[in-house]
C-alpha cells in the first residue's frame, strides 16, 4: 500500500526525538492518511484512494468552486 496522499502528495518524513538531556534518536512522522472510496467526477465511478485529511478538505473546496479533476490521473 502506498503511503502518500493522492491529492497533496504528502508522505512519511523523518525527524528526531529529543530527550531532556538533548540526546537525539530517529523517528518517523506519519501522514494522517485514510483509505476512502470516492466518486471520481471525471468518470462518475467509485475509486478507492489513500487520501490525507488535508486532501479531503482540498477536494471539498474544489467541488464548491466547480473545478474539474480526475482522481485516477492523480493516483498515477
PDB file of N, H, CA, C and O in Angstrom:
ATOM      1  N   UNK A   1       0.834  -1.183   0.000  1.00  0.00           N
ATOM      2  CA  UNK A   1       0.000   0.000   0.000  1.00  0.00           C
ATOM      3  C   UNK A   1       0.876   1.244   0.000  1.00  0.00           C
ATOM      4  O   UNK A   1       1.834   1.345   0.767  1.00  0.00           O
ATOM      5  N   UNK A   2       0.545   2.163  -0.848  1.00  0.00           N
ATOM      6  H   UNK A   2      -0.232   2.080  -1.471  1.00  0.00           H
ATOM      7  CA  UNK A   2       1.285   3.401  -0.978  1.00  0.00           C
ATOM      8  C   UNK A   2       1.026   4.303   0.217  1.00  0.00           C
ATOM      9  O   UNK A   2      -0.123   4.472   0.627  1.00  0.00           O
ATOM     10  N   UNK A   3       2.083   4.886   0.785  1.00  0.00           N
ATOM     11  H   UNK A   3       3.016   4.749   0.452  1.00  0.00           H
ATOM     12  CA  UNK A   3       1.953   5.718   1.977  1.00  0.00           C
ATOM     13  C   UNK A   3       2.061   7.196   1.636  1.00  0.00           C
ATOM     14  O   UNK A   3       2.832   7.930   2.255  1.00  0.00           O
ATOM     15  N   UNK A   4       1.287   7.626   0.650  1.00  0.00           N
ATOM     16  H   UNK A   4       0.661   7.029   0.147  1.00  0.00           H
ATOM     17  CA  UNK A   4       1.276   9.047   0.317  1.00  0.00           C
ATOM     18  C   UNK A   4      -0.127   9.449  -0.129  1.00  0.00           C
ATOM     19  O   UNK A   4      -0.908   8.622  -0.600  1.00  0.00           O
ATOM     20  N   UNK A   5      -0.426  10.722   0.027  1.00  0.00           N
ATOM     21  H   UNK A   5       0.208  11.394   0.410  1.00  0.00           H
ATOM     22  CA  UNK A   5      -1.741  11.256  -0.327  1.00  0.00           C
ATOM     23  C   UNK A   5      -1.843  11.447  -1.837  1.00  0.00           C
ATOM     24  O   UNK A   5      -0.887  11.883  -2.478  1.00  0.00           O
ATOM     25  N   UNK A   6      -2.995  11.123  -2.400  1.00  0.00           N
ATOM     26  H   UNK A   6      -3.772  10.769  -1.879  1.00  0.00           H
ATOM     27  CA  UNK A   6      -3.225  11.256  -3.830  1.00  0.00           C
ATOM     28  C   UNK A   6      -3.291  12.719  -4.237  1.00  0.00           C
ATOM     29  O   UNK A   6      -2.785  13.084  -5.297  1.00  0.00           O
ATOM     30  N   UNK A   7      -3.897  13.551  -3.426  1.00  0.00           N
ATOM     31  H   UNK A   7      -4.309  13.254  -2.565  1.00  0.00           H
ATOM     32  CA  UNK A   7      -4.130  14.950  -3.779  1.00  0.00           C
ATOM     33  C   UNK A   7      -2.920  15.825  -3.461  1.00  0.00           C
ATOM     34  O   UNK A   7      -2.422  16.535  -4.334  1.00  0.00           O
ATOM     35  N   UNK A   8      -2.448  15.776  -2.217  1.00  0.00           N
ATOM     36  H   UNK A   8      -2.853  15.199  -1.508  1.00  0.00           H
ATOM     37  CA  UNK A   8      -1.394  16.685  -1.774  1.00  0.00           C
ATOM     38  C   UNK A   8       0.008  16.140  -1.979  1.00  0.00           C
ATOM     39  O   UNK A   8       0.963  16.915  -2.035  1.00  0.00           O
ATOM     40  N   UNK A   9       0.155  14.818  -2.094  1.00  0.00           N
ATOM     41  H   UNK A   9      -0.621  14.189  -2.049  1.00  0.00           H
ATOM     42  CA  UNK A   9       1.475  14.231  -2.254  1.00  0.00           C
ATOM     43  C   UNK A   9       2.247  14.096  -0.954  1.00  0.00           C
ATOM     44  O   UNK A   9       3.432  13.764  -0.961  1.00  0.00           O
ATOM     45  N   UNK A  10       1.576  14.355   0.161  1.00  0.00           N
ATOM     46  H   UNK A  10       0.613  14.624   0.166  1.00  0.00           H
ATOM     47  CA  UNK A  10       2.246  14.228   1.459  1.00  0.00           C
ATOM     48  C   UNK A  10       2.620  12.778   1.699  1.00  0.00           C
ATOM     49  O   UNK A  10       1.870  11.866   1.350  1.00  0.00           O
ATOM     50  N   UNK A  11       3.807  12.567   2.307  1.00  0.00           N
ATOM     51  H   UNK A  11       4.416  13.308   2.590  1.00  0.00           H
ATOM     52  CA  UNK A  11       4.250  11.220   2.614  1.00  0.00           C
ATOM     53  C   UNK A  11       5.035  11.227   3.914  1.00  0.00           C
ATOM     54  O   UNK A  11       5.309  12.285   4.482  1.00  0.00           O
ATOM     55  N   UNK A  12       5.397  10.030   4.383  1.00  0.00           N
ATOM     56  H   UNK A  12       5.175   9.171   3.922  1.00  0.00           H
ATOM     57  CA  UNK A  12       6.120   9.879   5.636  1.00  0.00           C
ATOM     58  C   UNK A  12       7.456  10.602   5.556  1.00  0.00           C
ATOM     59  O   UNK A  12       8.168  10.493   4.558  1.00  0.00           O
ATOM     60  N   UNK A  13       7.798  11.346   6.614  1.00  0.00           N
ATOM     61  H   UNK A  13       7.219  11.435   7.425  1.00  0.00           H
ATOM     62  CA  UNK A  13       9.097  12.009   6.691  1.00  0.00           C
ATOM     63  C   UNK A  13       9.792  11.571   7.973  1.00  0.00           C
ATOM     64  O   UNK A  13       9.201  10.879   8.802  1.00  0.00           O
ATOM     65  N   UNK A  14      11.041  11.974   8.129  1.00  0.00           N
ATOM     66  H   UNK A  14      11.521  12.535   7.455  1.00  0.00           H
ATOM     67  CA  UNK A  14      11.803  11.573   9.301  1.00  0.00           C
ATOM     68  C   UNK A  14      12.211  12.796  10.101  1.00  0.00           C
ATOM     69  O   UNK A  14      12.282  13.911   9.584  1.00  0.00           O
ATOM     70  N   UNK A  15      12.476  12.555  11.378  1.00  0.00           N
ATOM     71  H   UNK A  15      12.418  11.650  11.798  1.00  0.00           H
ATOM     72  CA  UNK A  15      12.899  13.624  12.270  1.00  0.00           C
ATOM     73  C   UNK A  15      13.592  13.013  13.469  1.00  0.00           C
ATOM     74  O   UNK A  15      14.042  11.869  13.416  1.00  0.00           O
ATOM     75  N   UNK A  16      13.677  13.759  14.536  1.00  0.00           N
ATOM     76  H   UNK A  16      13.311  14.689  14.579  1.00  0.00           H
ATOM     77  CA  UNK A  16      14.350  13.303  15.738  1.00  0.00           C
ATOM     78  C   UNK A  16      13.443  13.406  16.947  1.00  0.00           C
ATOM     79  O   UNK A  16      12.670  14.355  17.083  1.00  0.00           O
ATOM     80  N   UNK A  17      13.550  12.399  17.840  1.00  0.00           N
ATOM     81  H   UNK A  17      14.177  11.629  17.729  1.00  0.00           H
ATOM     82  CA  UNK A  17      13.039  12.525  19.196  1.00  0.00           C
ATOM     83  C   UNK A  17      14.160  13.170  19.991  1.00  0.00           C
ATOM     84  O   UNK A  17      15.297  12.701  19.939  1.00  0.00           O
ATOM     85  N   UNK A  18      13.869  14.226  20.719  1.00  0.00           N
ATOM     86  H   UNK A  18      12.946  14.607  20.761  1.00  0.00           H
ATOM     87  CA  UNK A  18      14.896  14.903  21.503  1.00  0.00           C
ATOM     88  C   UNK A  18      14.534  14.769  22.977  1.00  0.00           C
ATOM     89  O   UNK A  18      13.473  15.218  23.411  1.00  0.00           O
ATOM     90  N   UNK A  19      15.434  14.140  23.747  1.00  0.00           N
ATOM     91  H   UNK A  19      16.296  13.775  23.395  1.00  0.00           H
ATOM     92  CA  UNK A  19      15.187  13.930  25.169  1.00  0.00           C
ATOM     93  C   UNK A  19      15.570  15.179  25.961  1.00  0.00           C
ATOM     94  O   UNK A  19      16.098  16.144  25.408  1.00  0.00           O
ATOM     95  N   UNK A  20      15.300  15.144  27.244  1.00  0.00           N
ATOM     96  H   UNK A  20      14.872  14.360  27.693  1.00  0.00           H
ATOM     97  CA  UNK A  20      15.633  16.258  28.121  1.00  0.00           C
ATOM     98  C   UNK A  20      17.141  16.505  28.159  1.00  0.00           C
ATOM     99  O   UNK A  20      17.586  17.642  28.314  1.00  0.00           O
ATOM    100  N   UNK A  21      17.928  15.426  28.016  1.00  0.00           N
ATOM    101  H   UNK A  21      17.566  14.502  27.890  1.00  0.00           H
ATOM    102  CA  UNK A  21      19.390  15.563  28.004  1.00  0.00           C
ATOM    103  C   UNK A  21      19.926  15.881  26.603  1.00  0.00           C
ATOM    104  O   UNK A  21      21.137  15.870  26.383  1.00  0.00           O
ATOM    105  N   UNK A  22      19.024  16.162  25.661  1.00  0.00           N
ATOM    106  H   UNK A  22      18.040  16.171  25.840  1.00  0.00           H
ATOM    107  CA  UNK A  22      19.343  16.559  24.282  1.00  0.00           C
ATOM    108  C   UNK A  22      19.937  15.411  23.453  1.00  0.00           C
ATOM    109  O   UNK A  22      20.653  15.651  22.481  1.00  0.00           O
ATOM    110  N   UNK A  23      19.637  14.163  23.842  1.00  0.00           N
ATOM    111  H   UNK A  23      19.056  13.967  24.632  1.00  0.00           H
ATOM    112  CA  UNK A  23      20.025  13.003  23.038  1.00  0.00           C
ATOM    113  C   UNK A  23      18.985  12.839  21.939  1.00  0.00           C
ATOM    114  O   UNK A  23      17.781  12.849  22.198  1.00  0.00           O
ATOM    115  N   UNK A  24      19.467  12.686  20.709  1.00  0.00           N
ATOM    116  H   UNK A  24      20.445  12.678  20.499  1.00  0.00           H
ATOM    117  CA  UNK A  24      18.566  12.609  19.569  1.00  0.00           C
ATOM    118  C   UNK A  24      18.515  11.192  19.015  1.00  0.00           C
ATOM    119  O   UNK A  24      19.553  10.572  18.783  1.00  0.00           O
ATOM    120  N   UNK A  25      17.294  10.675  18.802  1.00  0.00           N
ATOM    121  H   UNK A  25      16.450  11.178  18.991  1.00  0.00           H
ATOM    122  CA  UNK A  25      17.091   9.378  18.165  1.00  0.00           C
ATOM    123  C   UNK A  25      16.119   9.575  17.012  1.00  0.00           C
ATOM    124  O   UNK A  25      15.231  10.426  17.071  1.00  0.00           O
ATOM    125  N   UNK A  26      16.297   8.776  15.961  1.00  0.00           N
ATOM    126  H   UNK A  26      17.019   8.085  15.913  1.00  0.00           H
ATOM    127  CA  UNK A  26      15.471   8.911  14.755  1.00  0.00           C
ATOM    128  C   UNK A  26      14.030   8.476  15.021  1.00  0.00           C
ATOM    129  O   UNK A  26      13.774   7.579  15.825  1.00  0.00           O
ATOM    130  N   UNK A  27      13.107   9.121  14.338  1.00  0.00           N
ATOM    131  H   UNK A  27      13.314   9.849  13.685  1.00  0.00           H
ATOM    132  CA  UNK A  27      11.694   8.752  14.394  1.00  0.00           C
ATOM    133  C   UNK A  27      11.062   9.031  13.049  1.00  0.00           C
ATOM    134  O   UNK A  27      11.641   9.717  12.207  1.00  0.00           O
ATOM    135  N   UNK A  28       9.868   8.496  12.854  1.00  0.00           N
ATOM    136  H   UNK A  28       9.398   7.939  13.538  1.00  0.00           H
ATOM    137  CA  UNK A  28       9.111   8.739  11.628  1.00  0.00           C
ATOM    138  C   UNK A  28       7.904   9.610  11.943  1.00  0.00           C
ATOM    139  O   UNK A  28       7.254   9.451  12.976  1.00  0.00           O
ATOM    140  N   UNK A  29       7.621  10.528  11.036  1.00  0.00           N
ATOM    141  H   UNK A  29       8.149  10.657  10.197  1.00  0.00           H
ATOM    142  CA  UNK A  29       6.457  11.397  11.151  1.00  0.00           C
ATOM    143  C   UNK A  29       5.464  10.963  10.074  1.00  0.00           C
ATOM    144  O   UNK A  29       5.681  11.200   8.886  1.00  0.00           O
ATOM    145  N   UNK A  30       4.380  10.329  10.501  1.00  0.00           N
ATOM    146  H   UNK A  30       4.205  10.136  11.466  1.00  0.00           H
ATOM    147  CA  UNK A  30       3.409   9.761   9.569  1.00  0.00           C
ATOM    148  C   UNK A  30       2.354  10.781   9.176  1.00  0.00           C
ATOM    149  O   UNK A  30       2.044  11.703   9.930  1.00  0.00           O
ATOM    150  N   UNK A  31       1.810  10.596   7.982  1.00  0.00           N
ATOM    151  H   UNK A  31       2.062   9.847   7.370  1.00  0.00           H
ATOM    152  CA  UNK A  31       0.740  11.440   7.460  1.00  0.00           C
ATOM    153  C   UNK A  31      -0.596  10.905   7.958  1.00  0.00           C
ATOM    154  O   UNK A  31      -0.737   9.704   8.185  1.00  0.00           O
ATOM    155  N   UNK A  32      -1.560  11.771   8.126  1.00  0.00           N
ATOM    156  H   UNK A  32      -1.446  12.747   7.941  1.00  0.00           H
ATOM    157  CA  UNK A  32      -2.899  11.377   8.555  1.00  0.00           C
ATOM    158  C   UNK A  32      -3.673  10.851   7.340  1.00  0.00           C
ATOM    159  O   UNK A  32      -4.523  11.545   6.782  1.00  0.00           O
ATOM    160  N   UNK A  33      -3.359   9.601   6.940  1.00  0.00           N
ATOM    161  H   UNK A  33      -2.669   9.038   7.393  1.00  0.00           H
ATOM    162  CA  UNK A  33      -3.968   9.002   5.750  1.00  0.00           C
ATOM    163  C   UNK A  33      -5.146   8.116   6.110  1.00  0.00           C
ATOM    164  O   UNK A  33      -5.147   7.445   7.142  1.00  0.00           O
ATOM    165  N   UNK A  34      -6.146   8.126   5.246  1.00  0.00           N
ATOM    166  H   UNK A  34      -6.145   8.671   4.407  1.00  0.00           H
ATOM    167  CA  UNK A  34      -7.256   7.185   5.337  1.00  0.00           C
ATOM    168  C   UNK A  34      -7.535   6.645   3.947  1.00  0.00           C
ATOM    169  O   UNK A  34      -7.332   7.336   2.949  1.00  0.00           O
ATOM    170  N   UNK A  35      -8.002   5.406   3.887  1.00  0.00           N
ATOM    171  H   UNK A  35      -8.167   4.845   4.698  1.00  0.00           H
ATOM    172  CA  UNK A  35      -8.383   4.814   2.613  1.00  0.00           C
ATOM    173  C   UNK A  35      -9.859   5.104   2.400  1.00  0.00           C
ATOM    174  O   UNK A  35     -10.697   4.674   3.192  1.00  0.00           O
ATOM    175  N   UNK A  36     -10.181   5.828   1.342  1.00  0.00           N
ATOM    176  H   UNK A  36      -9.500   6.178   0.699  1.00  0.00           H
ATOM    177  CA  UNK A  36     -11.560   6.244   1.077  1.00  0.00           C
ATOM    178  C   UNK A  36     -12.013   5.787  -0.293  1.00  0.00           C
ATOM    179  O   UNK A  36     -11.221   5.681  -1.229  1.00  0.00           O
ATOM    180  N   UNK A  37     -13.290   5.522  -0.387  1.00  0.00           N
ATOM    181  H   UNK A  37     -13.933   5.609   0.373  1.00  0.00           H
ATOM    182  CA  UNK A  37     -13.924   5.236  -1.673  1.00  0.00           C
ATOM    183  C   UNK A  37     -14.676   6.495  -2.083  1.00  0.00           C
ATOM    184  O   UNK A  37     -15.697   6.842  -1.488  1.00  0.00           O
ATOM    185  N   UNK A  38     -14.164   7.175  -3.103  1.00  0.00           N
ATOM    186  H   UNK A  38     -13.335   6.893  -3.586  1.00  0.00           H
ATOM    187  CA  UNK A  38     -14.730   8.442  -3.549  1.00  0.00           C
ATOM    188  C   UNK A  38     -15.231   8.318  -4.980  1.00  0.00           C
ATOM    189  O   UNK A  38     -14.728   7.511  -5.761  1.00  0.00           O
ATOM    190  N   UNK A  39     -16.219   9.123  -5.307  1.00  0.00           N
ATOM    191  H   UNK A  39     -16.627   9.779  -4.673  1.00  0.00           H
ATOM    192  CA  UNK A  39     -16.738   9.161  -6.676  1.00  0.00           C
ATOM    193  C   UNK A  39     -15.822  10.058  -7.498  1.00  0.00           C
ATOM    194  O   UNK A  39     -15.597  11.219  -7.157  1.00  0.00           O
ATOM    195  N   UNK A  40     -15.298   9.497  -8.589  1.00  0.00           N
ATOM    196  H   UNK A  40     -15.482   8.554  -8.866  1.00  0.00           H
ATOM    197  CA  UNK A  40     -14.444  10.259  -9.492  1.00  0.00           C
ATOM    198  C   UNK A  40     -15.343  11.133 -10.373  1.00  0.00           C
ATOM    199  O   UNK A  40     -16.119  10.596 -11.165  1.00  0.00           O
ATOM    200  N   UNK A  41     -15.261  12.469 -10.259  1.00  0.00           N
ATOM    201  H   UNK A  41     -14.632  12.905  -9.616  1.00  0.00           H
ATOM    202  CA  UNK A  41     -16.168  13.322 -11.033  1.00  0.00           C
ATOM    203  C   UNK A  41     -15.932  13.259 -12.535  1.00  0.00           C
ATOM    204  O   UNK A  41     -16.835  13.581 -13.307  1.00  0.00           O
ATOM    205  N   UNK A  42     -14.748  12.853 -12.970  1.00  0.00           N
ATOM    206  H   UNK A  42     -14.014  12.591 -12.344  1.00  0.00           H
ATOM    207  CA  UNK A  42     -14.464  12.780 -14.399  1.00  0.00           C
ATOM    208  C   UNK A  42     -15.206  11.624 -15.061  1.00  0.00           C
ATOM    209  O   UNK A  42     -15.660  11.745 -16.199  1.00  0.00           O
ATOM    210  N   UNK A  43     -15.331  10.485 -14.341  1.00  0.00           N
ATOM    211  H   UNK A  43     -14.963  10.387 -13.417  1.00  0.00           H
ATOM    212  CA  UNK A  43     -15.962   9.311 -14.935  1.00  0.00           C
ATOM    213  C   UNK A  43     -17.273   8.925 -14.270  1.00  0.00           C
ATOM    214  O   UNK A  43     -18.080   8.218 -14.873  1.00  0.00           O
ATOM    215  N   UNK A  44     -17.503   9.377 -13.034  1.00  0.00           N
ATOM    216  H   UNK A  44     -16.846   9.952 -12.544  1.00  0.00           H
ATOM    217  CA  UNK A  44     -18.709   9.004 -12.308  1.00  0.00           C
ATOM    218  C   UNK A  44     -18.609   7.668 -11.600  1.00  0.00           C
ATOM    219  O   UNK A  44     -19.594   7.198 -11.031  1.00  0.00           O
ATOM    220  N   UNK A  45     -17.433   7.043 -11.623  1.00  0.00           N
ATOM    221  H   UNK A  45     -16.632   7.425 -12.085  1.00  0.00           H
ATOM    222  CA  UNK A  45     -17.234   5.753 -10.976  1.00  0.00           C
ATOM    223  C   UNK A  45     -16.615   5.927  -9.596  1.00  0.00           C
ATOM    224  O   UNK A  45     -16.002   6.952  -9.299  1.00  0.00           O
ATOM    225  N   UNK A  46     -16.786   4.901  -8.755  1.00  0.00           N
ATOM    226  H   UNK A  46     -17.284   4.068  -8.996  1.00  0.00           H
ATOM    227  CA  UNK A  46     -16.214   4.923  -7.411  1.00  0.00           C
ATOM    228  C   UNK A  46     -14.773   4.429  -7.485  1.00  0.00           C
ATOM    229  O   UNK A  46     -14.492   3.389  -8.081  1.00  0.00           O
ATOM    230  N   UNK A  47     -13.855   5.192  -6.865  1.00  0.00           N
ATOM    231  H   UNK A  47     -14.083   6.037  -6.381  1.00  0.00           H
ATOM    232  CA  UNK A  47     -12.436   4.868  -6.868  1.00  0.00           C
ATOM    233  C   UNK A  47     -11.951   4.798  -5.429  1.00  0.00           C
ATOM    234  O   UNK A  47     -12.316   5.647  -4.616  1.00  0.00           O
ATOM    235  N   UNK A  48     -11.132   3.799  -5.097  1.00  0.00           N
ATOM    236  H   UNK A  48     -10.835   3.109  -5.757  1.00  0.00           H
ATOM    237  CA  UNK A  48     -10.559   3.665  -3.772  1.00  0.00           C
ATOM    238  C   UNK A  48      -9.181   4.319  -3.768  1.00  0.00           C
ATOM    239  O   UNK A  48      -8.304   3.930  -4.539  1.00  0.00           O
ATOM    240  N   UNK A  49      -8.988   5.327  -2.887  1.00  0.00           N
ATOM    241  H   UNK A  49      -9.700   5.643  -2.261  1.00  0.00           H
ATOM    242  CA  UNK A  49      -7.728   6.074  -2.853  1.00  0.00           C
ATOM    243  C   UNK A  49      -7.278   6.282  -1.407  1.00  0.00           C
ATOM    244  O   UNK A  49      -8.089   6.274  -0.481  1.00  0.00           O
ATOM    245  N   UNK A  50      -5.956   6.469  -1.234  1.00  0.00           N
ATOM    246  H   UNK A  50      -5.297   6.475  -1.986  1.00  0.00           H
ATOM    247  CA  UNK A  50      -5.399   6.894   0.045  1.00  0.00           C
ATOM    248  C   UNK A  50      -5.331   8.410   0.022  1.00  0.00           C
ATOM    249  O   UNK A  50      -4.706   8.998  -0.860  1.00  0.00           O
ATOM    250  N   UNK A  51      -5.974   9.040   0.991  1.00  0.00           N
ATOM    251  H   UNK A  51      -6.482   8.562   1.708  1.00  0.00           H
ATOM    252  CA  UNK A  51      -6.052  10.494   0.988  1.00  0.00           C
ATOM    253  C   UNK A  51      -5.882  11.013   2.405  1.00  0.00           C
ATOM    254  O   UNK A  51      -6.353  10.395   3.360  1.00  0.00           O
ATOM    255  N   UNK A  52      -5.211  12.147   2.539  1.00  0.00           N
ATOM    256  H   UNK A  52      -4.828  12.648   1.763  1.00  0.00           H
ATOM    257  CA  UNK A  52      -4.995  12.751   3.848  1.00  0.00           C
ATOM    258  C   UNK A  52      -6.205  13.606   4.219  1.00  0.00           C
ATOM    259  O   UNK A  52      -7.063  13.893   3.383  1.00  0.00           O
ATOM    260  N   UNK A  53      -6.255  14.003   5.482  1.00  0.00           N
ATOM    261  H   UNK A  53      -5.558  13.770   6.160  1.00  0.00           H
ATOM    262  CA  UNK A  53      -7.344  14.858   5.947  1.00  0.00           C
ATOM    263  C   UNK A  53      -7.307  16.194   5.217  1.00  0.00           C
ATOM    264  O   UNK A  53      -8.356  16.739   4.874  1.00  0.00           O
ATOM    265  N   UNK A  54      -6.117  16.724   4.978  1.00  0.00           N
ATOM    266  H   UNK A  54      -5.265  16.280   5.257  1.00  0.00           H
ATOM    267  CA  UNK A  54      -5.963  17.975   4.235  1.00  0.00           C
ATOM    268  C   UNK A  54      -6.430  17.808   2.790  1.00  0.00           C
ATOM    269  O   UNK A  54      -7.024  18.721   2.216  1.00  0.00           O
ATOM    270  N   UNK A  55      -6.156  16.628   2.197  1.00  0.00           N
ATOM    271  H   UNK A  55      -5.673  15.886   2.663  1.00  0.00           H
ATOM    272  CA  UNK A  55      -6.598  16.344   0.838  1.00  0.00           C
ATOM    273  C   UNK A  55      -8.114  16.300   0.719  1.00  0.00           C
ATOM    274  O   UNK A  55      -8.672  16.734  -0.289  1.00  0.00           O
ATOM    275  N   UNK A  56      -8.784  15.781   1.742  1.00  0.00           N
ATOM    276  H   UNK A  56      -8.331  15.429   2.561  1.00  0.00           H
ATOM    277  CA  UNK A  56     -10.251  15.765   1.751  1.00  0.00           C
ATOM    278  C   UNK A  56     -10.804  17.186   1.740  1.00  0.00           C
ATOM    279  O   UNK A  56     -11.766  17.479   1.030  1.00  0.00           O
ATOM    280  N   UNK A  57     -10.192  18.065   2.529  1.00  0.00           N
ATOM    281  H   UNK A  57      -9.410  17.826   3.106  1.00  0.00           H
ATOM    282  CA  UNK A  57     -10.627  19.463   2.563  1.00  0.00           C
ATOM    283  C   UNK A  57     -10.402  20.136   1.213  1.00  0.00           C
ATOM    284  O   UNK A  57     -11.219  20.945   0.772  1.00  0.00           O
ATOM    285  N   UNK A  58      -9.301  19.801   0.563  1.00  0.00           N
ATOM    286  H   UNK A  58      -8.638  19.144   0.921  1.00  0.00           H
ATOM    287  CA  UNK A  58      -8.996  20.375  -0.748  1.00  0.00           C
ATOM    288  C   UNK A  58     -10.029  19.935  -1.778  1.00  0.00           C
ATOM    289  O   UNK A  58     -10.508  20.753  -2.563  1.00  0.00           O
ATOM    290  N   UNK A  59     -10.381  18.635  -1.782  1.00  0.00           N
ATOM    291  H   UNK A  59      -9.992  17.970  -1.144  1.00  0.00           H
ATOM    292  CA  UNK A  59     -11.389  18.147  -2.724  1.00  0.00           C
ATOM    293  C   UNK A  59     -12.738  18.800  -2.479  1.00  0.00           C
ATOM    294  O   UNK A  59     -13.457  19.117  -3.427  1.00  0.00           O
ATOM    295  N   UNK A  60     -13.086  19.004  -1.219  1.00  0.00           N
ATOM    296  H   UNK A  60     -12.502  18.747  -0.449  1.00  0.00           H
ATOM    297  CA  UNK A  60     -14.350  19.661  -0.886  1.00  0.00           C
ATOM    298  C   UNK A  60     -14.373  21.086  -1.433  1.00  0.00           C
ATOM    299  O   UNK A  60     -15.390  21.544  -1.952  1.00  0.00           O
ATOM    300  N   UNK A  61     -13.237  21.783  -1.311  1.00  0.00           N
ATOM    301  H   UNK A  61     -12.411  21.410  -0.890  1.00  0.00           H
ATOM    302  CA  UNK A  61     -13.123  23.147  -1.826  1.00  0.00           C
ATOM    303  C   UNK A  61     -13.241  23.164  -3.351  1.00  0.00           C
ATOM    304  O   UNK A  61     -13.921  24.020  -3.919  1.00  0.00           O
ATOM    305  N   UNK A  62     -12.568  22.205  -4.010  1.00  0.00           N
ATOM    306  H   UNK A  62     -12.017  21.511  -3.549  1.00  0.00           H
ATOM    307  CA  UNK A  62     -12.623  22.132  -5.464  1.00  0.00           C
ATOM    308  C   UNK A  62     -14.045  21.882  -5.955  1.00  0.00           C
ATOM    309  O   UNK A  62     -14.444  22.418  -6.989  1.00  0.00           O
ATOM    310  N   UNK A  63     -14.820  21.066  -5.218  1.00  0.00           N
ATOM    311  H   UNK A  63     -14.496  20.631  -4.378  1.00  0.00           H
ATOM    312  CA  UNK A  63     -16.196  20.785  -5.619  1.00  0.00           C
ATOM    313  C   UNK A  63     -17.064  22.032  -5.519  1.00  0.00           C
ATOM    314  O   UNK A  63     -17.901  22.278  -6.388  1.00  0.00           O
ATOM    315  N   UNK A  64     -16.870  22.823  -4.460  1.00  0.00           N
ATOM    316  H   UNK A  64     -16.190  22.623  -3.754  1.00  0.00           H
ATOM    317  CA  UNK A  64     -17.677  24.033  -4.320  1.00  0.00           C
ATOM    318  C   UNK A  64     -17.305  25.075  -5.372  1.00  0.00           C
ATOM    319  O   UNK A  64     -18.151  25.862  -5.796  1.00  0.00           O
ATOM    320  N   UNK A  65     -16.037  25.082  -5.792  1.00  0.00           N
ATOM    321  H   UNK A  65     -15.349  24.443  -5.447  1.00  0.00           H
ATOM    322  CA  UNK A  65     -15.601  26.023  -6.823  1.00  0.00           C
ATOM    323  C   UNK A  65     -15.951  25.539  -8.224  1.00  0.00           C
ATOM    324  O   UNK A  65     -15.916  26.318  -9.177  1.00  0.00           O
ATOM    325  N   UNK A  66     -16.288  24.260  -8.355  1.00  0.00           N
ATOM    326  H   UNK A  66     -16.316  23.628  -7.581  1.00  0.00           H
ATOM    327  CA  UNK A  66     -16.615  23.695  -9.658  1.00  0.00           C
ATOM    328  C   UNK A  66     -15.391  23.311 -10.465  1.00  0.00           C
ATOM    329  O   UNK A  66     -15.480  23.177 -11.685  1.00  0.00           O
ATOM    330  N   UNK A  67     -14.263  23.133  -9.824  1.00  0.00           N
ATOM    331  H   UNK A  67     -14.190  23.241  -8.833  1.00  0.00           H
ATOM    332  CA  UNK A  67     -13.020  22.772 -10.508  1.00  0.00           C
ATOM    333  C   UNK A  67     -13.076  21.317 -10.966  1.00  0.00           C
ATOM    334  O   UNK A  67     -13.561  20.451 -10.239  1.00  0.00           O
ATOM    335  N   UNK A  68     -12.578  21.054 -12.169  1.00  0.00           N
ATOM    336  H   UNK A  68     -12.184  21.758 -12.760  1.00  0.00           H
ATOM    337  CA  UNK A  68     -12.560  19.696 -12.723  1.00  0.00           C
ATOM    338  C   UNK A  68     -11.264  19.003 -12.344  1.00  0.00           C
ATOM    339  O   UNK A  68     -10.187  19.590 -12.445  1.00  0.00           O
ATOM    340  N   UNK A  69     -11.367  17.738 -11.902  1.00  0.00           N
ATOM    341  H   UNK A  69     -12.241  17.261 -11.820  1.00  0.00           H
ATOM    342  CA  UNK A  69     -10.199  16.936 -11.554  1.00  0.00           C
ATOM    343  C   UNK A  69     -10.504  15.469 -11.789  1.00  0.00           C
ATOM    344  O   UNK A  69     -11.666  15.068 -11.857  1.00  0.00           O
ATOM    345  N   UNK A  70      -9.443  14.663 -11.915  1.00  0.00           N
ATOM    346  H   UNK A  70      -8.499  14.989 -11.860  1.00  0.00           H
ATOM    347  CA  UNK A  70      -9.579  13.226 -12.153  1.00  0.00           C
ATOM    348  C   UNK A  70      -8.741  12.485 -11.129  1.00  0.00           C
ATOM    349  O   UNK A  70      -7.514  12.580 -11.150  1.00  0.00           O
ATOM    350  N   UNK A  71      -9.386  11.743 -10.228  1.00  0.00           N
ATOM    351  H   UNK A  71     -10.383  11.666 -10.210  1.00  0.00           H
ATOM    352  CA  UNK A  71      -8.686  11.020  -9.162  1.00  0.00           C
ATOM    353  C   UNK A  71      -7.770   9.927  -9.711  1.00  0.00           C
ATOM    354  O   UNK A  71      -6.725   9.649  -9.122  1.00  0.00           O
ATOM    355  N   UNK A  72      -8.139   9.316 -10.813  1.00  0.00           N
ATOM    356  H   UNK A  72      -8.988   9.542 -11.291  1.00  0.00           H
ATOM    357  CA  UNK A  72      -7.325   8.236 -11.385  1.00  0.00           C
ATOM    358  C   UNK A  72      -5.999   8.794 -11.903  1.00  0.00           C
ATOM    359  O   UNK A  72      -4.950   8.183 -11.699  1.00  0.00           O
ATOM    360  N   UNK A  73      -6.037   9.945 -12.568  1.00  0.00           N
ATOM    361  H   UNK A  73      -6.889  10.442 -12.734  1.00  0.00           H
ATOM    362  CA  UNK A  73      -4.806  10.571 -13.060  1.00  0.00           C
ATOM    363  C   UNK A  73      -3.940  11.057 -11.907  1.00  0.00           C
ATOM    364  O   UNK A  73      -2.714  11.008 -12.000  1.00  0.00           O
ATOM    365  N   UNK A  74      -4.554  11.528 -10.817  1.00  0.00           N
ATOM    366  H   UNK A  74      -5.550  11.568 -10.741  1.00  0.00           H
ATOM    367  CA  UNK A  74      -3.794  11.968  -9.655  1.00  0.00           C
ATOM    368  C   UNK A  74      -3.063  10.802  -9.013  1.00  0.00           C
ATOM    369  O   UNK A  74      -1.924  10.946  -8.571  1.00  0.00           O
ATOM    370  N   UNK A  75      -3.723   9.634  -8.960  1.00  0.00           N
ATOM    371  H   UNK A  75      -4.648   9.517  -9.319  1.00  0.00           H
ATOM    372  CA  UNK A  75      -3.130   8.464  -8.320  1.00  0.00           C
ATOM    373  C   UNK A  75      -1.970   7.901  -9.146  1.00  0.00           C
ATOM    374  O   UNK A  75      -1.061   7.282  -8.592  1.00  0.00           O
ATOM    375  N   UNK A  76      -1.993   8.107 -10.447  1.00  0.00           N
ATOM    376  H   UNK A  76      -2.731   8.609 -10.897  1.00  0.00           H
ATOM    377  CA  UNK A  76      -0.933   7.557 -11.317  1.00  0.00           C
ATOM    378  C   UNK A  76       0.311   8.393 -11.319  1.00  0.00           C
ATOM    379  O   UNK A  76       1.280   8.056 -12.000  1.00  0.00           O
TER     380      UNK A  76
END
